[in-house]
Amino acid sequence: MMNYLQRLGRSLMLPVAVLPAAAILMGIGYWIDPSPTGFGSGNPVAAFFVNAGSSIIDNISILFAIGVALGMSKDKDGSAALSGLVGYLVVTTLLSTDTVALLQGIEAENVNAAFGSIENAFIGMLSGIIASMMYNRFSHVKLPDALAFFSGKRLVPIMTAFSMMIISGVLFFVWPVIYSGLVSFAESISQLGAAGAGLYGFFNRLLIPTGLHHALNSVFWFDVAGINDIGNFWSGEGEKGVTGMYQAGFFPIMMFGLPAAALAMYHTAKTKRKKQAASLLLAAGFAAFFTGVTEPLEFSFMFLAPALYFVHAVLTGLSLAIAAFFNWTAGFGFSAGFIDLFLSSRLPLANEPYMLVVQGLVFAVIYYFLFRFLIKKFDMKTPGRESDEDLDETDKEGEEVSSDQKFTAMAAQIYEGLGGDGNVTSVDNCVTRLRVEVDDMNKVDEAKIKSTGVPGINIVGAHSIQVIVGTNVQFVADEVAKIRGKQD
């Protein structure tokens, strides 16, 4: 079950990665004309950019349907993505307000409000999941000669449509109950105000190792339960100082807190290991500040020093609570880095975003001194403080890597450490991680993999392992694909 949910979270990364494009377009538009109407109404050029960006934000549920179907299908074939769209169109049409009014024989205005929100991220993900299941089951089915044209991959969207018709029938009765439950859950958190935002931030970080933070995010960031914090913030539809409360508190952590933690880990590294630690921590800290991608830095210590990571989660929750308490808001299309803070600072619903910088500077001091104290007090094994035996082996392995063939050599060593072609059954990647399925976890040589300088390794199941590479993971994944291709 855990592995399945992680695959779902990985599949969501494809459509979520589109959000920066929307953020850039809408940010440019609002920067030209920060109209309180939220559509750049005072300038046609601004309106052009704003509406171009909103075309992505407003249709994220469709992107989820396509992305999940593609990512969860065994071959990642285009017919699976098409089937995801087909499934989404079927369910959202059959359960639209007008159709439900027709089926119930009532006026549209009397239809349950749940059906007015059927075009949401949850339905998009559900459509994608069903489409991927239909692809995995029917993409190689051969029909009798008379129906041969509809065999194989052509059969997938047909079966998806029929499946979603059945699911639509179930949702006709169940969806109002589910919707009400999600709304109640969201309202119970939102009614806690700053404390609710703090609890969200705390659990968001704790779930990062499992990849299940995407499920939590979908409730608050997207329109699953009516909060839609990201969409409403960027469209200007909400309450100033409130909308964005589930985003703002991340900026002080990702831009300032974690880079300061990286500095603390560098200063507490063993003298002969400082240079090696610096190469990792500097790059990871810069990524956190500039883009808000924090996984390379977080994975560098979350398993080496889990207690320290727990402290990080607590501080993240505290940051969200403080920002929400003082009504300081800013938003992001992808993550809470400098780019998104800069682009969102002039949006209509941005409220004193400069105070997030002030808060961030305070958190930088807290992170630095608290991390430095805890690392030294409890001798935590952060980067540069590992055992000398492991580090000596790492140095020997690392000397063999040529700067001109960095990713090729890195991929080869990682693949060998995973057990090679005889042990690796599949390799995929998300934004920062290689996600690998192996036959026998006992054949995995973690020391060899770590000797490449990767921030960390995460074993998530009996046959599932993640290698945390960082933002250059795509280059490593491409080289691994070449190695597997030669073996084939």
N, C-alpha and C positions, 0 to 999 in steps of 0.2 A: 504493500500500500504506500509506504513511504517513498519507494523508488518511483512509483507511478505519479505521485504528486510532484516529485522533483522533476520528472519529465515534463509535466504540465507547466511548471514554473519556468523551465528552460524554453519551452515552446512559446511562452508569452514574451520572452525577451525579444523575439523578432518584431512583433508589432509595437512593443514598448519602445524599441529603438527608433521608431519613426517619430516619436514625440519631440526630440530635439529640433527636427525640421519645423514642426508647428511652432515651437517656442521661438525659434529664430525669426520666422515670418511674422508672428504676432508681436514679438518684441520690437522688431523694426517698425511695424505699423504704429504701435502705441508710442514708440519713441518719437516718431514724426508728429503724431497728434494724440496725446494722452486724453482722449475725449471721455468724459464720464459716462457716455452712453455705451461705451465698450465696443464700438464699431468704427472708430476713427472717422466719425461723421463729418468732421470739419475739414477733411482733406481727402480727395479721391485716391491719392497715392497711398495714404495711410489705410484707407478702407480696403484697398486692393490687397495689401499685405495682411491685414488683420483677417479678412475673410478667407484668404488663401490658407492661413494657418488654422482657422476654425474649421475648415473643411476636413482637416485631419482629426482634430480633437473631437468634433461632433460625430465622427464615424468610427471611433475607436472600437466599438463593438463589432463592426464588420471586419476590421483588421484582426481582432481577436479570433473571430470565426475562421478566417483564412490562415492566420499564423499557427493556431493550435492544430488545425487539421493537417497542415503541412509538417509541423514539428513532431506530432504524435504518430504520423504514418510511418510504416517501417521503411519505405523507400524514399520518403520525402518527395513524392511525385506531384506534379502540377495538378493531376486529376483529383488528388486529395484536397488541395486548396480550393479548386472549383467546387467540389462537393461541400466543403465547409460553407461557402457562400450560398449554395443551393439550399442547404439545411437552414441557414439563417433566414433566407427570404421566405421559406415555407412557414416557419414558426411565427415570424414577426407579422406576416400577412394574415395567417389564420387567427392570430390572437390580437390583432389590432383592434382598437376601440370600435371602429365601424363594423368589422366582421363580427365581433362579439355582440354588438348591439343587434345585428341581424339575426344571429343564432339565438339570442335570448328574447327577441321580439320586443325590445325596449328602445327608448331613445338613447342616442350616443352619450348625452350628458349624464345619464343614469348608470352608465357602466362603471364597474369597480375601478378605482383609480389605479390599481395594480396594472391593468392592461394598457394604461397610458404610458407606462414605463417598461414596456416589454422589450424595447430596443435598447438593451443595456449590456454591460460587459459580461454578466453571468450567462445570458442567453447566447452571446457570442461564443463564450468558452464552451458551453454545452453543445452548440452546433458543431464546433470544431472537433470536440471529443467524439461525437457520434459519427461524423464524417470519417475520422481516422479509423474508427472501429470498422466501419463499412469497407474502407479501403483495405485494411489488413485482412479482412475476411473474404472479400469478393473480387479483389483486383486480378486474381488468376483463375477465376471460375470460367469454365467453358460451357456455353449454352448449346442446345441442339442446333443443327445446321440452319434451321428456319429462323432462328433468333441469333445466329452467330455474330451479327453486326453489333449486338449489344453485350457481347462477352467481355470479360476482363475489366479493364479500367473504365470502359463506357458504362459498365453496369453499376459502378460505384455511386455516381450522383443520383441514379434512379433509385437505388436501395436507400440512399441517404434521404431522399425526398419522402419515400414511403415511411421510413423510420421516424422522421420528424413529424409526419402527419399523426402517427400514433402518440408520439411524445406531446404534441400539441393538444391532443385529446386529454391526456393526463394533466398537463399544465393548466388546461381550462378550469379544472377544479382545484388543483394544488397550488398554482402560482399565486393566487391571492393570499393563501396562507403563508407561503414562503416569503412573499414580499413583505407582508405584515411583520413576520418574525425578524427579517433583516432590518426593517425600518426600526423596530423596537430595540434591537441590539445597538444599532447606530445611535438612536436617540438616547439610549441609556448611557452611552459613552459621551455623546455630545453634551448631555445635560450636566456632566461632571465638569464641564468647562476646561479650565487649565489643567486640572487633575486628570481628566480624561485624555487630553492631548499628551500628558506626561506618560500615562500608562501605555498609550499607543506607541510612543517613541521607545519605551523600554522593551516591549515585546517585539517590536520591529527589529531591533538589533539582536535580540536573543534568537530569533528565528533565522537569521542569516545563514548559519552553518547548514541548515536543512534545506534551504531554498524555499521554505514555506512562507517567508515574509511576503511573497507575492499575493498569497491568498488574503493575508491581513490588509495589505495595501489596497486591494481591489475594493474593499468595503468603504474605505475612507477617501481614496483618491479618485475612484471612478464611480459611475452612476449605478452601482449595484443596489445600494440602499438609500439613494436619494441625497447623499452628501456631495459626491462629485467634486471634491475640493480642488483638483487640478483644473478640470474643465470649467467650473464656475469662476475660478480665479482669473483664468486667461480670457474668458469671454466677458468678464466684467459683471457677471450676474451673481450677486451675493451681497453680503454686508461687510462694509469696510472695517477692518480690524478683527473680523471673525473668519471670513472666508480666506483660506490659506493657513489656518492655524495648525493644520496637520502637515504642513510643509516647512513653515518658517524656522522652527527650532532646529532643523537639520543643518541649516547654513552655518551656525556657529561651531557645530561639531565637525562637519566635513571640511570646512575651509580653514578652521583654526585649531580646534581641539585635537583632531587626529594628527595633523602635521606636527603639532607641539609634542604629542606622544611619541612620534617618530624621532624627534630631536632628543627626547629623554632616553629613548632606547639606544640611540647612537652614543650619547654621552656615558651611558652605563655599560656599553659593550667593552669586552676585553681589549686592551690596548692593541694587541697584535691582530685583532679582528675588526677594528674600527673602519678600516678602508673597505673591507668586504661588506660590512653592515651598512655603510654609508651609501653604497651603490644601489642597494635595495630600498633603503628607507627614504633616500632623497627622491627617487623616481616615484615611489608609492605616495609619498607626502605631496609631491607636486600634482599627481593625478587627483588626489583627494581635494586639494585646494582649487584646482583649475576646472575640473570636470565633475567633481563629486563622486567619482568612482573610487570607492573605499575598500573594496574587497582585497586588492593586493596587500594593503597595509593591515587590514583586520585579520586576514588569514595568516599573516606573518607571525602573529602572536596568540591567536585565539586558542590554538591547541598546545602551544608551548607553555602558555600561562593563562589557563581558562579563568582563574580568579580575576586576573587583570581585565579580561574581556567582559566579565560580569560588571566590573566597575565602570567600564566604558558604556555598557548598556544602561546602567543607572544614571550616568551623567547625561546620556542622550535623552532619557526620559525627563530629567530635570531641565534640560535646555528647552525642550518643547513646552513644558509647563510654564517656564518663565516667559518665553516669547508670547505664549497664548495669554498669560495673565496680564501682560502689559499691552496686548493687542498690537504687537509688532508683526507685520506680515510681509511675506514675499513668496514667490512661487517658482516652480521649476517645471520644465517640460520633460527632463530626463533625470537629473539628480541635482543636489544642492551644492553646486560649485559656483565659481566666480562668474562663469559665462551666464548661467541662468539668473544669478543675483543681479548682474548688470542689465540683462534684458528685461527683467521683470520689475525693476525698481521704479519705472514710470507708469506702470499699469494702473488703471483707475482704482483697484482694490489694494494696491501696495500701501502699507501704512507704516511710516517711519522705518523703512528698511535699513537705513543707516545705523539704527540702534542694534540691528543684528550683528553688524561689524563690531560695535562696542562690546556687545555681549560675547562675541567670538573672541575678542582680545582677552576678556576676563577668563573665558573658558580655556584659552591657550595657556594662561598662567596656571590654572588649576590642573589641567592635564599634565603639564610638564612637571610640576613639583610633586603632584600626587603619584604619577607613574614612576618618577625617579625614586621617590621614597619607597614605594611598594616593591619595586624591582630590587633595590639594594637591601631592603629590610628582610625580604623573604627569599632572596637569591633566585628570582624568577628567570627562567631560561628564555629570555627574549632574543631576537636576532643579534648575533655577536657574543652571546653568553652560553652557547651550547657547549657540550663536553668537548674537551680537546681532541679525544679520539675521533669523534665524528667530523670535527672541523679539519683535522689533518687529512683525512680521506677526501674530504670535499676539496681541499686545496689541490691535491694531486690530480683529481679528476678535472678540476676547473682549468688547470694549466693547459690541458689538451685542446681547449676550445679556441679556434681561430676566430678573430674578430670579423673576418670577411665571411665566415660561414657560421655565424653565431646560431642562427635559428636551425640550420641544417644539423649541426652538431648537437644542439640542445634537444631537438626532436629525436635524433637517433639514440641518444643516451636515455631519454625518458621512455622511449618505446622498448628499448632493451630492458630497462628497469621494470617495465610492466609485464615482462615475460615474453615479449616478441610476438611474432605471428602465431605461434602455437598456443598462446594464452589469451591474447586480445581478441575479443569477438566483435566489438564495435567501438568507434571513437566519434565523439561529437564535441562541440564547444559552444559556450555561451559568450558573454562579454569578456569574462576574465578567466574562465576555467575550461580545462579539457575534461570532458565527462566520458569515462571509459567503462566498458563492461568486460570482465575477464572471466575465464573459466575457473581458475584456481587462485584465490587471493594469496595463498602461501607462496606462490611463485613470484609475487611482486617484491622487488628489492627497493624498499623505501629510501634507503641510504643512497643508492645510485641515482634515484630520481631527484632527491634533495641536493645532491652534489652539483646539479645544473644551476643551482641558485634560485629555484622557484620558491615563492613565499611559503608554500605549505601543501600538504596532502590531506584529503578528507575522505575517509572510508565511510560510505553511506549505506552499505549493504553487503551481503555475502559475496556478491559478484560486481558491485558497483564502487568505483573509486573516482575521485575528482582530483586533478592536479591543478593547483592554483598557479597560473602563469602570469596573469596581469593583462594589461590592455593590448599586449602584443600576441595574445593567444592565437589570433587568426593565422599569423605567420608560422607559428609552431604547428598548429593543426594542419596547415597546408603541407608542411614538410612530412608530418606523420602520414598523411594521406598518400604522399608520393612513395614512402617506404612500404606502406601496405599494398600499393599498386604494383610495386616491383615484386613483392612476394606472391601476389596473385598471378 
